[in-house]
């Protein structure tokens, strides 16, 4: 599944993980072209030594969700003021949706766009049998309910904004 699941730009989730973890920012097209084959080799090795679930967990733990939210734990804390295990289905779908393009689907700047992306994730969950049609119809009507908590790169809380119910 991970070998064929696109993570944007024609790369698999495993290739994106290899890039996140093992590649420095390329300063030119040539540097980027030289990095790509190395990432492919790393991706093959990752798939050899880790399960699909472990690769996905690593991907979410290294993904930059913006606003100093690197990793799913910080993202859950920053966007919903919760631990990941406490997220409900719509909150989890919102974070998964951000993985497509966190800048484009930024819930603070583009709540409507983010909600639309979240609903696409929920539709995929319905198609895959994780939720029923009735649950899907109810969930897509819910607002984002972002409870943004601004944090510094360290783990200390700076300020908390009021609960947003961006339903549009």
Secondary structure by P-SEA (a helix, b strand, c coil): ccccccccccccaaaaaaaaccccccccaaaaaaaaaaaaaaaaaaaacccaaaaaaaaaaacccccccccaaaaaaaacccccccccaaaaaaaaaaccccccccccccaaaaaaaaaaaaaaaaaaccccaaaaaaaaaccccccccccccccccccccccccccc
